[in-house]
Each structure stands twice: as C-alpha cells, then as structure tokens.
Amino acid sequence: MIQIQDQQILIDGQPRVVMAGEVHYFRVARDEWEQRILLLKEAGCNAVASYLPWLWHELPDGTIDVTGATRAERDVAAFIDLCAQHDLWFIARPGPFIMAELKNEGLPYRLYTEHPEIVPSGWDGKAAPSRTVDYLAPAYLAECERWFAAILPIVAARTQPRGGNVIAVQLDNEIGMLAWVTNSPDLTDHLVADFCAWVQEARAGEVPYPLTAEAVRSPQEQWAGALRQDLVVFMRDRFRRYVEALRAMAEAQDVVDVPFLINIHGTEGGSGEPFPIGISQLVETYAGVPGVLSGSDHYMGDMTLNTTTDLYVINAFMAAVHGPGQPTTSLEFEAGSGDYGGGVDNQYDPTTVDLKTRRSLAQGNRMINYYLFAGGINPPLEEKVGDGNDRISFTGERHGTAAPVGPEGQKGMTYAATARTVQAVRLHERWLSRMEEDHDDVQLGLVLDSYATEYHHPDSTVMTEVVEDLARHRGAGPRRALVRSMLLGGYRFGAVHLQRDEPSGVVALASGRHLSPEVQQGLVDHLTRGGGLLLLGRVPDRDLEGRPCTVLADALGVSGAELRWATDHYYPSAVANGWAAPWPETRVGWFQALEHERGDAVLHDVDGAVIGLDVEVGAGRAVLITAELPSDVALFGRALRRLGVGPGLELASEVPGLFATTSSTADGERMLHVTNITGHHNGVRLSLDGEPLGSGELRVPPRTSAFLALGLDTPVGRLDWANAELTAIADDALAFGPPLGPETTLVLRGAGDVVAAGATVRRDGDVQTVTAPAGVRVRVTPA
C-alpha cells in the first residue's frame, strides 16, 4: 500500500525516501540488463525508473510489441520483473511524450502524417518548430488511448498494492515545454476554437478582442496584453484537462492505488531561474489533486552560488503550490559528469551530485530519480527515415556518455560519488523521510503569474514589455541578490503562494512593475494586519495586461520614476544612511528614484535620489529597495531585522559559500544540514536560537556536505550533537565519518556506558560528552 500524507511517502505504512536511478532497458541489450541493475543496487538505490517509449514499441505496420516478440529488448514485463527480483521498486514513465533525446519526443512518426490536424501552428500561423502536438485533439487522444491499452496492463499487474514493485506511474512528460522554449503556442484550429469558447465563458461575454483565429494568432496591440494573460490561464486549464484524460485512460487499464506523477520542466541553459515557468504551466494538473505528485526536472551543472540559490527557490516554490500533505520529489535529478555530447566538452566536479542531493533532502524532498543513471546504445529505427543516423535518438549511437554508468556498462567518473551519496541518504532515511525544514518567520513571495512568460508575440510591444519586466525581477530577484543574501545569512524559509494563500510574518518579494491588483491588495492587507514586506525591484504600477494599477504604491505613499540604467559612461551607485549604514557606496545596475509621502529614506544614489525606503503601513512595515544591488548579507539582514525577523540559525563563515539549515520531525528529532560549495576549507561558527552549536568552530572541507545530529533517537540513546556524520548504526554501536574539526565531539543522552578508543568521556547526569580521535567508533553497553 502506498500513501501520500503529511508531506511523506508511506509504503506499507513506513515513511520512505525513494532513491531511484534511470535505466533505459530499450538502450541496453537484454543480456546486459541485470548488470546495469546490479550496479544501481550496488550504489544503494532502492528503485529503478524508466521511460516506456511508444516510438520504440510501435512497429512500422502500426502494431505494438511490448512482449519481446520482435526484439528481446521490447519485453517490458521482463525488465520490471528483473528489478523486482533484485528487490527494487519501479517507476514507470509511459508517456505518451517522453523526450529522452528520442526523435519526435518518443511519438511514432505516423501520428504526424496520419493526423496532420494535431500538428500546431504558432504565432501568425507559422509552423511549430518543434514536434509538439495539440494535446486535446481528438485524434491524438484516441491514439494515446490505444498506446495505453497496450502498455499499461503490464504495469497495472505489477503495481505494489497488488504485490508487485511498481510504486508510481508518470503521466506524459514536460507538458508544455516544447511550446515554451520555442515561444510557439499550440494554436491549432481545434485549440483556438476551444480557447474562444473558454474566453467567452471566463469573461462573461465581455471580451476585449475578436474571437477569431486571426485575432488570436496575430494580435493587435490594443488587445495583446489581455490576450496574453487569457492564453496563460486557459493553457493551465487545458493542461489540467489533458492530464485528467490520461489519468482516466490509465485507470481504465486498472492502474490504481499508486500515485500518478507530473514532471515539471523549466531549467534552461544551465540556469534554474526560469524553472517556475513549468510550475506556472502545470500547477492545475497536480496541486491539491488527490493521488498526484509533482517532480522537478532540473539540469543546472556544477553546484555554484547561482545553482544553490536556484535549487532552493525551485524546492520552496514547488512546496508552496502543493496541497496539504503533498511532498516534493524530483523525477529527473541531474547526475553524471555533464559531458552530454561525449566530446569532453564539460566536466562537473564529482561532488556536485552529493551537494545537490543533500540540499534537496534538507528541504523535504522524498524522492530523487538520478537521470541518467546508466547509458546505453540507441538502437536503429525499424524503418529508415534518412535523417543522418536512422536511430531512435538524435544523439547518435552511444547515449548517456555523462552518466555514472557509461553506455557500455562501465563505471563512470561520478559513479563512486553518487554511490557514497545514496548510501549516506539510505543510512539517514529513518529521519529524512519524516523531517521538514525549520523556518524563520519569513516567507519568499511566489507570484505564479510572474512566471507566466512562456508566450509572447515577437512583434507585440505590450506582450514583450510585460514578459521582459516579469523575467527581470521575479523569484530570487535581480542577480539573485534577495534569496542568496538570505541563505548566506542563515535564514531558513519557505515560500508563500500569494495568489492563493494568506502570508504571515515577513514576505520577501522580488517584483517588477507588473503585478495583479489582487496580489497588490493582498500585500496591503498583510501590512495592515501587522505583517512585514521586503520588496526588491521596482514599485508595481501596472497590472499583468499592462494597464495602470497602483494599489500597493498608493498604500505605501510612493511613486517611482523610470529606471536609470548603468552604461559605459554612467555608473550609478547606492549610498546607505539610517539603519542601513554603515554600508560602502556600491555600484548598481539600475535604480528607480522614489517620491514618497512618508517614511525614512535608507538608500539613495550619489545625487540624492531615494532608492530605499522604510515606511509604515497600518500596523505593519515595508522596506523597499528599488535598485539592482549585489548580494549583501549585512544589508539584507538589517532590512529583515528592521522588519522584526532575524535568522534562528546564525552562521559566520570565513568564505561565502557555506550554507546551513535545520530540519525536524513532528516528535522533536532534529538534524543540521551544512554544505560548503567552495574550494576552501571553510571555518564556520553556528548558533541556533541564540545558543552556540557544538564546542566551537566547524571546519568544513571543500565541496562537502554533511547530515549532523541535533537530537536523533538511535538504538544506543539520543544523539544530541555530533560534529561528524553517522556512517553505521547498530544496536550497540555508532560509527562516524571524518569530523568537521580536529576531533570527533559527541553528546549522548540516556545511553549506557560509552566505550570509544582513545576517547575522553564526561558525564553530567544522563548526558555524556565524548571527545575522540577522528574516525572513532562508539560502542554503548545497555543502560
């Protein structure tokens, strides 16, 4: 039995962390399947994930082989059963779209020729540059139903509640991604007719533009802003209906009692900044929907200051839109060296997978699927198409050259690092499966519509202006300064969905000039009730259609001028005064001068223009910073403290790049997560709720992350503190890895007699403090 509740995944009643690796059976010779599975199991994974590609299983005559009648590698049941024989769960990803570098994104060629009406045209009726389709076109849905009828009975018979090993089934893949990355909405005749009917109902007949295909595909400026926003909301609803149709098809094939998964796309060019575009597109397909989980799909390269910031925002925003009880997961968690082309073009540090994994788990992630875990060989198409390689993938013969396990089954450069990470996670699963991140009284503001930037007509000034403004200011803020400064300052925070939920405490929000009147009014209400607002960006004075909207500005008593940008001969700089000082005069990329009726100016440019304001609103207070500042722990920390919130976990590190947070269980167990992404041995002093942690400074080696006990119940007693990570747990013994310092320091409560070679043990009632050489194994006799 599988249950999703309390932000946990329970399998047969036990909270679990699912650590999966993607292995593509269709890219591996059948007699090599077991070798790949054994390598995955050796690494510590407890699940295998794989796409089940329609393109691979459908033959040129239209028949579908899922039993291996034509090629042994098409025997899907045999692969799933082989995973079960090795006590591994299975995550099935049957599409219809699967991407995976397959041609047509995994769809059979004939769909496009037999059903030309499913192929979209975009702006101005131009052909879509990608192999996308109209998801709700009747012919396409009928074909999907045929595919599901062939593949899903095999999956249904093997679901975990029926005694099998299939624990989840993904519906489609990266829905809406192709249209986003090409800025080419799926404007088939069928979709446009659906859209026009939807607009008529949604706007109650008061439609500001003609309901014609020409008006939608080639909008005029007077209605372009309204059309863009309508199209965004409509497509969210349409994706919901598509997923509901696929789910109904799956359930008709008896796929029940296991969660359905939605894969969220959004990283681009090694950046995680645009990821919430996928959340915005797909939110209605999963948020609060019983029996559905969402999972991230991210590729961001090495763990850097940018990556760390983006990853935190991704996880926080995913959690913010979820319904009660829904945990975060990752369905494609980048693993490997990054050398995707096999040309030694890239090489990630092997520690990257460890640092990313641990940061995600610290924020409550319950499932990670390493993609791609094992490479393989792309088989030839059954029928040549004359495209240069005639294989199922455009990557050539070898696939997955960057993976921890290479195309020929060899251990790659990141296999050992991946295995160490998974094994550490599995050891700590009893706690990680139940813990949630502790949060200070501050929330990162999420405005989903700020990420509704997937479509804009390239010739529309209105559409382009809105999209560019939203993209410049949203999320972590310009230069990621808002979130990065908070993280480096020790703040622990989640996010609040400002279009749905009432915020509390202090809201930290990055915003441009376009913000809906509903969100603006919600922020005013929050301030009036006594809440705090830290706003980084420009003062909102337009709604999402580009019309004047000054609800928030009026409440704050401010108005903003046009932005002043830095140029080759103009170097605007910010100067602090009041509580913001002392702070060195700092160059900024742009600023917006403020006129204000009240409040205290705390930042200005060198000519006196106000660009930072502290102002009371009702019983609350807002701090506005209207300039593109660099990250600055001190300045942003002062702003947050002025609003009444400090970091519960205070840290002082020698080199920027030391991140820490804590997580807890409902019954009071707690863990410290510390990560050093730098190449330096980084010293750090930590205090939690005003009390120092440990006996002094931690020394965190380069590119190292650790789970440290802050109160964990173990078989030998409660471990109140350890400056080293657990490496083994037995009924009478604990073992630890290298300490983050010159010696291992442990604090045990309620244990019996402690025995540790070369150790000093001090007793204080039922508390024993143990100081031992590095690598100590602690044994405890029964109390």
N, C-alpha and C positions, 0 to 999 in steps of 0.2 A: 504494500500500500504506500502511496506517495501523497503527502500532504504539504500544502504551502500555507504557512501561518506564522504570525509573529516574526516576519522577515526571515524565516527559516525554511529550509527544505528538509522535511522529515521523510525518511524511508524506513518503513516498518516501525514507525514511531520514534526513530532515533534521528536527532539533528545531524546532518552530514554536510561536508564540503566536497563537492564533486570536482575532482581534478582530472580533466579529460585531455586527450590528445587526438588531433585529427589525422586519421589514416585512410587514404583513399584506396579501397580494395580494387577499384577499376584501373588503378595505375600501378598495381603490384601483381606480379604473376601469382597464381593461386598457390603454387607450392612454396611461395615466399611469405604468404600471409602470416603464418604462425611466427616466423622470425621477427616480423615487424611488431606483432602483438606482444611478443616476449620482451622486446626492447622497451616498449611502452610500459609494460608491467614492471620491468627492472627499474625503470626511472621512478616508480612509485605511484603512477597514475591508477585511478580506480575506474576509469571509464574510457571508452573509445567513441569518437564521433566520426561520422562520415556523411558526405552528400550521397544521395542515390540519384544519379543523373539520368534524366529522361533521354537525353541525346545518346547516351551510351546503350541504353536498354532497348530503344526502338530501332528496328531494322528498316532497311530501305523500302521494303514492301508494306510497312506500316504495322507489322506485327511487333509485339513486345515480348522480349525474352528476359525473365527475371529468375529463371531456374538453372541457367547454365547450359541450355540445350545447344546453343551455337558457340559459346565460348565459356570455359570454366569460370572465368572472372565475372560472369554475369549472375552467378549463383548467390543472390543476396542473403538468402536464409543461411547458407553455409558459413558466410562471413560472420553474421550476427551470432550464430551458434558457436563458432570458434571463439569469439570473445567471451561468451558465456562459460565455455569450458575452462577458461582461464580466470573465472570469477570477476569479469569486468562488465560493468554496465555499458549500455549502448545508447547513444543519442542519434536518432535518425533524422536526416535532413533531406526529404524527398522533393524539395522544390515546390512548384514547377521550375521557377528560376532558381539557379544555384550559383551563378557566376563561376568561381573557382578557376578562372582563366580558361574556361571552356568556350568554344565558339557558340554564338547565339545565346551566351549565358546559360547553356545547358538545355536549350529547347531544340527539338528536331527542326531541320531545315524546312520540311514540307509545310510547317504551320504558316510560314510567311508567304508561300506560293499558293497554297490551297485556300488561305483565308486572308486575302490582301486587305480586307476591311479592318483587321485587327492592328495593322501597322499604322502608327500615328504620324500625323504631320504636326509641325510645331507652329511657331510664330509665322505669320504671313503665308501659311500653307506649305512651308518648306518641309522637305522630307526630314524625318528624325535621323540624326547622325548615328544613333546607337541602335541596338537590336531590341529595343523596348517594344512593348505591345500595350494595347488598351486592355487593362486587367479585367474589366467587366464586360467586354464584348461577348455576346452570347456564344459565338463560335469558339472563342478561346476557352471560356468556362467549360463548354462541352468537351473539348479536348483534354482539359485538366481533369475532368471527371473520369475520362477514360484512362488516363495515366494513373490516377489514384486507385482506380478499381483494379489495376494490375499490380501495383507495388504495395499498397497498404495492407491487404490481407496478410502478407508475410510479416509485416511489422506488428499488426494487431495481435496475431497469435503469440507473439513473443514479448508482450508488454509485462512489466514487472508485477502488476497485480494478478496476472494470470500465471505467475510462476516463471516468467522469462526475465530477460535482462534489459529490455528497452524501457528507459526511465523518462524519456521525453521525445517529442516529435516537433520539429520546426516546420512552420508554415511559410512557404516561399522564402525569399532571401533578399535583404537590402531593398525592400519595396520602395519604389520612387526614386532610387538613387540615380538611375540612368538619366531620367529627365532632369534631375537637379544638376548633375555635373555637366550636362550639355546645354542647360538653360533652354530646354525644348519641351514644354509641357505636351502631354499626350492628347493633342486636340483632334482626335478622330471625329467624324460626323456623329458617331454614337455618343462620345463623351460630351461634345458640345451641346447636343440635344438634352442630355442628362443635366448638364450644368445650367442651361437656360431654365429648365423646369425647377431646378433647385433654387435658383436665384429668385424666381417668381414667388416661390413659397417663403423663402427666408426673408425677403424684403417686403413681404405682404403686398406685392403688386406695385410698390413704389421703387421702380428700378431706374437708376440714373443713366442707363445706356441701352441701346437697342439690343434685343435678344436675338442676334443673328450670328452666324458663323463668322462673317466678315468682321463684325464689331468685336468679337472675342479674339480672333486671330490677329487682327490688325487694329488695335485700339487707338482711338484718338485721345489727345491729351486731356480733354475735358472729362473723360471718364476713366482714364488709365489707372489712377490711384484707387478708385473704388473697385475696378475690375481685378486688380492685383490682389487686393485683400479678400475679395469674394472667392477668387480662384484658390487661394491658400486654404480657406476654411472648407470649401467644397471638397478639395482633394483629401483633406483629413477624413472627412466623412466617407468619401469614396474608397479610400484605403481600408477603412473600417468595414465597409460592406464587402470588399474583396476578401478580407481575412475571414469574415463570417461565412462567406460562401465556401472557402477552402475548408474551414473547420467543419461545416455541415457535411461536406464530401468525405472528410476523414472519419467523422463519427458514423456516417452511413456505412463505412467499411469496418466498423466496430473498433476504431481507435478511440478508446475511452479510458478514463481513470488514470491518465498520465497527463502532465502539463503540456500545453502547446507553447512553442517558443516563437518569439518575434525578434529577428536580428536587426539591430539598429546600426545603420551606416553613418558616416559623417566625417571621418578624418580625411585629410586631403594634403598631398604634397609633404607628408611628414609632420603635419600640424594637426593637433586635436581641437584647435579653436573652433572650426565650423561644425564639430560633431553634433551639437544640439539641433542642427537643422534636421537630422534624422529623427530626433525626439519629437520635434515640432510636427514633422510629416506624419509620424506613425502613432502619436500619443493616443488616439482614439481606438487603435487596434488592440491595446493591451492595458492601459492604465485603469485599474479598478475592475478589470474584466475577470471574472472567476475562471480559474483553470488556465490562465495565460501568464507567462513570464516573458519579460524582455531581456535581451542580452546585448551588450556593447560589441562593436566590431571596430577595433582600432589598430592603426598602424602609424606609429609616431617615432620609430627609430630609437636611438640611444636615450637613456634617462638623463635629461638635462634640466636646467631650471625651467625652461618652457614646457618640456614634457611633463614634469612633475606637477606644474600648475594646471596644465590641460587635463591630466588624468584625474586630478582632484575634482575639477569642475565637472567632468564627464560623470563621475560616480555620484557626486552630490546632486546634479540636475536629474539624473536618472531616478534617484531615490525620491526626489521632490515630487515627481509627477505620478509615482506609483500609488495604487490604492492601499488601504490598510492590509498589512501582512505580506505584501509582495517584496521579496528581496531583490537585490541587484545581482546580475550574473554577467558573464562575458562569453559570447559564443564564438568570437574569433579574437583571441588574445595573442598578439604578435609574438612569435618565438623564432629563434634562429639568428643567423648572422647578418641578415639584411641583404645578402648578395643574391637578390632575386633573379638577376639575369645570368648568373653563373659566369660573369666576366671579371670577377674580382673588382667590381666597381664600388663595393661598400663592405664595411666590416664593423658591426656593432661590438661594443665591449661585451664579453660573455656574461658579465654581472647584470646586464640590463634586464633580463627576464626575471631575475630574483628581485631586483628593486621594484619593478612594476607590479609583480605579483603581490608582494608584501604590502605595498601601499594600497592596492585594491582591497585586499583582505582586511586591512585595518579599517576601511570604510564600510565593511559589512558585506562584501561580495561573497556569494555562496557557491558559485560555480565558475570555473575557468576552463575554457577549451583552448589548448595551445594549437595555434594554426600557423603554419602547417607543422605537425609533429614529425611526419615521415614523408619523404619524397617518393618519386616513382617515375615510371615511364609512360608517356602519353601514347596509347595505342592508336593505330591508324583508323580512320573512318571506314565504315563498311563500303562506302561508295565515294570515289574520288570527286573532289569539288574544284580542283585546280587552283588552290589558294597558296601554293608555295610549300606546304608541308603535308597536307591531306591527313592531318591527325586531329584528334578531338579537341586539342588545345592549341592556342596560338603561341605557346611558349616554346614549341619545338619538341624534340624527342624527350629530353630529360626535364623533369619537373620537381620543384622543391629543392633546388640546389642550396638554399639557405637554411633548410630545416635541421633540427637537431639530429635527425636520421636522414642520411642522404638518399638520392634516387636508387642507388644500388644496395641499400640496406646498411651502409657503413655509418658508424657513429660520427657525427659531425663535431665541429669545434664548440658548439654550445650544448652538446648532449650532457656532459658532466655537470655543468652549471644548472641546467634545467632539472636534472635528477636531484641535485642537492636541495634545490628549492622545493620541489614537490615532496620530498621526504621530510623536510622541516615542517611543511604545512600539514602533512598527514599526522606527524607526531603531535602537533598542537590542535588537531581537528576538534577534540573534545571541547575546547574553548572557542576556537574561531567559528565554529558552526553556530554558536549561540550569542556571540558578542556583537554589540553595536557600538559605534564610535561615540565617545562622550563629546558633548558640545557645550561651548560657552554661549552666553546669551546674545549671540549674533547670528544672523542668517544671511546667506548670499541670495540676493533677489534674482529670481528667474522670471523673465517675461518671454513666454514661448513665442509670441509674435515678433519679438526681436530677431528670432531665427527663422522666420517665415520669409526667407530671401531666396528661395530656390528658383523662382521665375521672375524675370522682368524683361519686357520687350526692349531689345537693344537700342531702338530709336526713340524710346519714350523718356523724356527728361524727368517727368514726375516719378515714374517707376524707378529709374536709375538713381535718382537723388535719395529716395526713401531707402532703397536697398543698401546703397553705399553708406548712408548715415547709420543704419542699424548695424551693419557689419563692422563699422569702425569702432563703435562704442560698447558693444554688448559684452556679456559674460564676465570675464576676468578684468575687463577694462582695457583701455589703450596701453599697449606694451605689457599687458597682463599685470599692471602695477598694483591693482587693488588686491587681487587674490594672492599674488606672490608675496606681497608685503605682509599680509595677514598670516600666511603659512610660515614664513621665515620668523615672524614674531611669536609663534607658538599658539596662535588662535586655532581652536578646533570648532568647526562649524559645518552645518549642512546648508541646504537651500530651501527657499520657500517659493511655491508656485503662486506668483502674485495675481495671476488671472483666475485663481480658484480658491486659494486659502488665505486666511487672515494671518498676517505676520505677527511676531512677538519680538520683544527685546529691540535690538538694533538691526535694521535692514541695511546691508551694504549693497549698493546698486550702482552698476555702470550703465549709463543711459545716454542716448543721443537726443536729438530734438524731437523725434517721433515716438510718441507714447500715447496709448489709447486713453480716452477720458476716464474709462472705468478704472484702469490701473492708477492713473493720476489721483483720482478721488480716493481710491483705496489707501494710497500713501498719505494723503491728507488726513483721512480718518485715523490711520495708525498714529500719526503725530499728535493729533488732537487728543487721543486717548492716553498719551504719555509715552509713546514709543520714540525710538531714535531712528535717524536716517543719515547714512553717509553716502552722499551722491557724488560719483566721479563721472565727469563728462560735461556735456553742455546742458543747459536748462531746457527741459522739454517745452516746446511751444507749438507743436504740430501733432495732429493725430496720425494714424497709420495710412490714411488716404492723402496726407499732405495738406489738410485743412488746418487753420489756426485752432489751437487748443491750449489754453494757459491755466488750467485748473490748479496744477501744482504750483506754478510760478506765482499765481495770484495769492495763494495761501502763504507762500514764503515771502511775498512782498518784493519780488525781484523781477528783473527783465534782463535779457542778455543781448549783447551786440553780436555781430557776425564774427566768426572765428578769425583770429590773426595767426597766420602760419609762418613758421620759420622758413627762410630762404637762404640762398647762398650769401646774401648780404644783409640778412636780418636775423638776429639771434635772441629771440625773446627769452627772458629769464624771470624766475619767480623768487620773491623775497618774502620771508616769514616775519610775522610780528604777533604779539599776544601769546597765547598758549602754544602756538605753532613754533615759536622761536625757543631756543636757538636752532637755526637750520641754515646751512650755507646757501647762498644765492645759487640757484640751479637753472640751467638752461632747459627749456621746454619745447616740445614740437609745435604746439599751438596753444592759444588760450582764448577764452571768451570773457570779455570785460562785463562786469555786472553792475547794474544800477540797483540799489536796494533802499527800501524804506526804513528798515530797522536791522538790528543785528550788528555783529562785530566783524570787521574785515580781518582775516588772519593770514591771507596771502595776497600779494599784489605784484604787478610787474614793475620793472625799474622806473617806469614813468608814473606809477601810482594807480594804475587801473586795478580794480578789485577783481581777484580771481579765486579767492577763497573766503567763505562767509560762514559764520556761526550764528544761527538765528533760531529763536524760539517760535514754536507754532502750537497754540493751545497749551496742553500740559507736556508737550514733547519738545524735542530739539533736533535740528538738522544741521549738518555740516556739508557745505557744497564746495567742491574743488573743481573748477572749470578750466582745467589745463591738462595737457598731456605730460604728466610727471613721470619720471623714472620710478621704479620700485624704491621704497624707503620705509624700512621697518619703524624707524623713530617717528616720522611724521604721521604715517597712517595709524601707528599705535597711539599717538597723542590724540588724534581725532577720535578714535574709538573710546579712549578713556574719557575724553570730554563728553561723550555720549553715554558714559556710565558703564562701560564694559571693558574689562581687562582680560588677558589670557589666563585661564586657570592653570595651564601648563606653561610656565615661563622658562625660556631657554636662552642661554648666552653661548654662542659657538664662536670659535676662532675664525672660521671661514664660512661665508654664506653658502648654503647648500646642505645644511643639516636640518632635517625635518623630523618632527616628533608629534605623536598623538597618543591618546589612550582609548581603550575600548573596554566595555564592561558587560557582564551578564546580568540578567534580572535578579539573580541571587547574590550579587555583590563581588563576584570574582573580577579581577581586572588585570589588564596587560598594557605594557608600554611598548609602543612601536617606534623605533628610532632608525633613521635612514640617513646615511651620508652619501650623497651623489657625487661628491667632489673626488679629485685625485689626491687629496691631502689626508693625513692623519688628523682628524678633526676633534679637538677638545671641546666639550660642552658641559655646562653646569645646568641642571634641571631642578625645578621646584614645582610641586603640584599643590594647588590650593594653599600656597604660602609656605609649604614645608619642603626642605631640600630632599631630593631623591637620592638614596644611596649615601655613601660616606664621603663623597667628593666628586671630582670631575670624572666623567666618562671619556675615554679615548676611543673614538670610532675609526677603524681603519678605512682607507679609501674604498669607495664603491661597496659599502657594506650596509646591510640592514639586519635588524635583529628583533625577535619577539622576546621581551623581558618580563619576568613575573612581577606583578604589583599586588599579588594576592590571588594565588591559584591553589585550588584544592588538589593535592596529589595523593597517591596511595600512602606516602610516608608522613603526611602532615601538610599544613598550609604553608606555601612558599610566599612569604610577604615581600621578598625582594631578592633579585638576583641580577648581577651585572654581567651575566653570561647566559646564553641561550641554552635551553634544555636540548640534549641530544639523545637521551634514552630515559625511559620511565619504567620502573619495575615495582613490584610490591614492596621491596625493601631497599630500593636504591634509586638514586637520581644521578644522571651524568650530564655534564655541561661542556659546551664548546669553549673556545678561547674567550677570556673575559674582555670586556671593554675597559681595560685598565691593566695595571701591572700584576694584579692577583684577583682571584675569584672571591667575591663577597656575597654571602647568602644570609638571609634571615628566615628561619623556620619557626613556625608556631605549632604547638600541640604535638610535636614529634617526640619519639623516644630518644634514646641515646644516639648521638651523632658520631659517626666514625668517618674520618676523611684523612687520608695520608698527608702528613706534614701540616695539618690544619690547626688553627687556634680556634677554640670554641668558648664563647662567653655566654653565660646563662643569665636570664632575668625573668624569673618566674617560669612560664611555659614557653618563653621566647629564647631561641638560641641563635646567636650571630656567629657565622662561620667565616673565617678568612683562611683561604687555602691557595696553594700554588695553582697556576693555570692548568686546565685540563683535569681538575680534581673530579673524582667520583665519590659521591656522598652516599654512605650506607646508614640506614637508621634501624636500630633494633626496635621491636614493638614497644609502644609506651606501656 
